[in-house]
Amino acid sequence: MQGKKNYQEKLFTSFKLSDRVSKENFYRRLKEVLDLDFLYPLTNKFYGQSGQKSIDPVVFFKICLVGYLENITTDRGLMDHCSMRMDILYFLDYDIDEPLPWHSTISRTRQLFPEDIFEEVFTRVLKLCIEAGLVSGHTQAIDSAPVKANASMDSLEIKVPADELEEYLSKVRVQSSRDRKAKENKAPREQQEITASKKELQEIKSRNKRWSEDQDMRPGAKSKGSRYTSNKTHYSPTDPDSRISVKPGKARKLNYLCNISVDTGGHVITDVQAYHADKKDNQYLQDTMARLNRRLRKEGMIWEHLLADTGYSSGENYAYLEAKGIKSYIPPHGTYKGGPEDFKYIKEGNYWLCPQGKKVTFRKQKLEKGTLKDNYFTKR
């Protein structure tokens, strides 16, 4: 006989959330192994001794973890998602009829804790992964990715010289009618001052001239974001830590550079750090390595191999890795040729021999575009 289901809401129900979440559910299994009770003494100093009770710090960090696992980037969307999932409610220790914290509470709590609290939570979770045998430690893979800043290219302001500000403003600076000023300038004084040399400023001026000739007639060319800009001459007053960066095939944006290290044994993230996006990957490798090496050695693990792409290739990094006894697998840049044609390098004396047998000796090291280069000279 055909059945038909009619819904009639009950006045009283007997319901157990734990019975509705299966034993094989991911969040139920995660709840059994994830112990975050160390957060109570760690965060106690950030709360007063009276007043309304705050959100449980363990619940807050579990909600942040759910946002990462579910790939939800907004607090409002995250709390809506949590309220619709019985397994997540069970993971957060909330019953089905218990109201979750407001999304604004999550935002305020995130601003309450300093960076070292999040760093400590990351280290403790990594330690749990190590104890569970998910981290081998001997081989680490490092890569980076740009992270879009919460600031628009239209918010950019022109930097001004550090000296004779008023005189320069009255004579040189012309603020375009289409430039939109930020409501509040959060940038420090040093961020608002030009750091480019005269040569760099001339190069930027030449680029802007070519840019205007080539692009002005195209759709959207009048937009401020479409013009050529540089970190030497522009800054964002709304997010002064962000930097203008561009990757091949992508638009010029205000970004951060997220550098991530992953253990190849169980694909566990062992280090993550946000840097300014105006430098190359190879300029952050040594800082990442020093921090990651300390963390691994503290847990009794020996780091032996490093995997990275060409972006991390530089002479300083190769020398640093060799001095640390770490075998690296970093391919050199495609433009690297190993020296001039028919020249022979003599490692013992650190000089080159030209095809006629004349020495080209090492004179000095020079920093060029953030990269330290050896300079070799000889008399004509």
N, C-alpha and C positions, 0 to 999 in steps of 0.2 A: 504494500500500500504506500502511496506517495506521501511523504512527510512535508509539513510546512512549519517553519520556525516563526513563532510570534514573540516579539520582544516586549517584556513588561518589566519595568524597573522595580527592583525590590527595595523595601524600606530598610531591611537589615540583611547583611550578607556575612558569610564566613569565608574569609579569603586570607591566604598566606602567600606572600610574595616569593618566598624561597621555594615554594612548591611549583611555581610557574616558571622558574628559571632552571633550565636543564643542567645536569652535572657537567656536560661537555661545553657549556657556554663559555666564551672567551673571558667575559668580564667576571664570571663566577670563579673561574680558575685563577684569574689575575688577582682577585680579592684575597684568595687563600695564600698567595705567596708574597704580596706586596705589603710590607710593614712600614708605615710612615709615622709611627708614634714618636719618633725622635723630633718631629716638628714642634711638639708642644713646648719643650724647654728651649728649643732653638728660636722660636718666635715670641716667647712670652714677654720679652722686653719691649715689644712694639705695642702692647696693650696696657690700658690703665687698670686700676684695681676696683673701679666702680662704673656704673652706667649699664647700658644695654649690652647684652652679649653679642659678640661679633660672629661671623661665619666661622665654623670650625676650620682651622688652617689645613687639616688633613683633607677635608672635603674640598677646600679651594684648590689644592694641588691635584686632587683626583679629577676635578672638573677641567683643569688645564690639560691634564693627560688625555682626557676624553676628547677634548678639542683637537689635540694633535692626532690621535688615532682615527678620529672621524673626519679629519681635514675640514674643520669648521673654524673660520677665522674671525667671526664676529661673536661677541658675548651674548647678544640678543638671540641670534640663531642657535648658539650653543645651548642656552637654557631651554629654548623651545624644543630642541632635539632631545635633551635629557628627560624632559617631562613626558615624552611620548615613548620612551623605551624602558620596559620593566627591568631588563638586565642591567641597564645603567643605574636605575634607581637603587637596585639591590647593591651594586658596586659602591654607590655613594652612601649607603646606610640610610636611605630615605624610604618610607613606606609609600604606598600608592596614593594615599589621600593626604600626604604631608606636603605642604607647599615648599618648593625649591627657593633658594635665594634669588633676589632680583638680579638682573644682568648688570645693573649699575653697581651692585655690591661687589661683583667680580672685578669690574674695572677699578674701583677704588682700592680694593685689596691688592690688586696687582701693583698699584702705585705705592702702597704702604711698605711693601718689603723691598729692601735694597738688593742690588745685583748679587751680592755674596750669599744671600739666602737661597736664591735660585741655583747658584753654583754648587752650594752644599747639597741641595736636593738631587741635582744631577749626579754628583759624585757618589752619594749614598745609593742611588738607583743603579749606577754602574757597578758598584761593589756587590749588590745583590745579583747582578748578571754574572759577575766573575765567580761568585760563590756557587752559582748554579751551573757553572761550566760552559757558559755561552761565549766567553771571551778567551781567545788563544793568546793574544798579546804580542806575538812575535812578528806579525805582519799587519801594517796599517796602510789604508788607502786614503788619500787626501784629495779633496776637490772643493771648488767654490761655486757659488751661484749668486747672481745679483738679486737683491730683495728690494722691491719698490718701496720708496719712502712715502710717508703720508703727507706729501707736499706736491704742489703743482709747479710745472715749469713757468707758469704765468706769475708765480709769486716771487720770482727772482728779482733781486735788486743789484744795481751796479756798485761795485766796491769803489772806495775813494782813497786817495793817498793819505798816508798817516800824518804828513806835515802840511801846514797851511790849508786846512780843510775849507774854511770859509772862502778864501780867495779862489781856490780851485773850483768850488761849487759855482761861484758867480761867473767865472770865465769859461769853463770847459764843459761842465756836466749839463747835459740836456735831457730832461726827463720826458720821454715820449708820452703823448696823450693817451696811448693805448696801454701804457704800463699801469698795473694795478698794485697799489701799496698794500702790505699786510696790515691787519688790524693791530697786531702787536709784534714788535721786533724783538725776538728772543735770542738773537745772535750776540755773542760777546763782541767787545770792541775789536779785538784782533782779527775776528772773522770778517769784519766789515771793511778791512783795509787791503789794498792791492798788494799782492805778493809777487807779481810778475815783473820780470826785468824789461828794459826798453826793447830788447830784441824780441822777447815773447809777445809784448804788446803790439809790435809792428807786424809780427806774424799773424796775430789774431785780427788785426785791422785788414791785412791783405786777404785773409780768408773771408771776412765779412763782405769785402768788396766783390770778390768772386761769387760769393753766395748770393748777394743781391742781384748780380747780373744774371745768374743762372736760374734762380728760384723765384724771383719776385712775381713772375707772371703765372706761376702755378697755383692751383686751388689751395687755400689755407696758408699761403706764403705770408700773409699779413699777421698771422698769429705770432705772439712773442716766443712761443716754444719752438717755432720752426726756424728761428734765426740761430746762427752759430753762437754758442756761449761757451765759457770756460770757467773752471774753478778759480783761475787766477784773477778773473775780472768780475765774476758774479757770485752771489751767495743767496741762500734761502733764509729770510728772516723768521719764517714759521717753523722750519726744521734745520737749524744751522749745522747739525751733525751730518746731514745728508750731503751727497756729492753728485755732481753731474758725471754720468758715465754712459758709455755706449758700447754695444757689442755688434759685430758684423751682422747685418741684416735686421737690426733692431733699432728702434728710435732712441734718440738721446733723452734720458730720463734722470730724475733724482733718485739715487739708489743707495743702498748699503751693500757691502760685500760679506756674504755669509760663508765662512770657511768651516768645513765639516770633515772630521776624521772618522773612518769606519773600520772596525776590526773585521778582517776577512774570514775569521773562524765562524762566527754566527751572525755577521752583518749587524753588529751592535754599534751604535754611535758612541765613540769614546771621547770626542771633543767637538765642541761647536762654539764659534765666536763670531760676532759681528764686527766688521772693520769699516773704515772709510772706503768708499768705492773709487777714489781718485788715484789709487796705486795698483800696481800689478800683483798677481798672485804670488810671484816669487819673493816679493818684499815682506810677506807675512809668514813665510814658511818657518823661519827660525823661531819666531815667537810662538807659533802653534806647536812646534816640536818641543820646545823647552817646557811648556805647560803640560803637554800630553805625556812627556817622558817622566815628569815628576809624579803625575797621577798613576801611571802604570807601575813605576818602581815602588811607590807607596803600598801597592797591593801585591808586591813581590813578583811582578812580571817583567820579563826581559824583552825589550824591543830590538828586533834584528833587521827587519826589512821595511822599506817605504816604497809605496806605489803612488805615482802622481803623473799628471799629463805635462805637456810641453810648457804650459803656462808657469810652472814652478822651476823651469830650467834657468840657472845662472851659475856663473863661476863661483860666487860666494857660497851659494847653497851646496854645490858639489864639494867645496873645500870643508864646509861646516859638517856635512854628513860624514865625510871621510875622517875628520878629527874625532867625531862622536862614535866611530866604529859601526855605523849603520849602512847597510848595503841598500843603495837606492836604485830604483828602476824609473828614471826620469829621462825621456828622450830629449836631445838638444833641439833647439829651434831649427826649422828647415833652412834658414839662411846661414847657419853655422857651417863654415868650410874648414876650420882647423888651422887657419893661418894663411898668409899669402902664398901664391903659387910658386913652387920650387924653393920656398924658404924652409929651412930645417930648424926645429926647436931643440935647444940643448937644455935639458931639465936641470942638470947639475949646476950650471952657472946662471940659469934663468935669462937666457938671451937667444936670439935667432941668428942664423947664418944665411946671408943672401946667396944667390947663385954664384956670385963671384968670390964667396968665402969671407966677406966682411961682416963683422959683428954688428948686430942691432941690439943695443943694450937696454935693459929696463931702467926707466928714469923715475916714474911716479905712478901713483894710482889717482884716478880722477872719477868723480861722481857725475855720470851723464844720464839724465832722465831717470834718476832713482836707482841706477845700476852702477856698481863700482867696476871700473875698467882699468886694466894695466896698459900703460903707455910705454912703447919702445921707440927709441930714436937712434939715429946715427948721423954723423956728419956727411954732407953731400959728397 
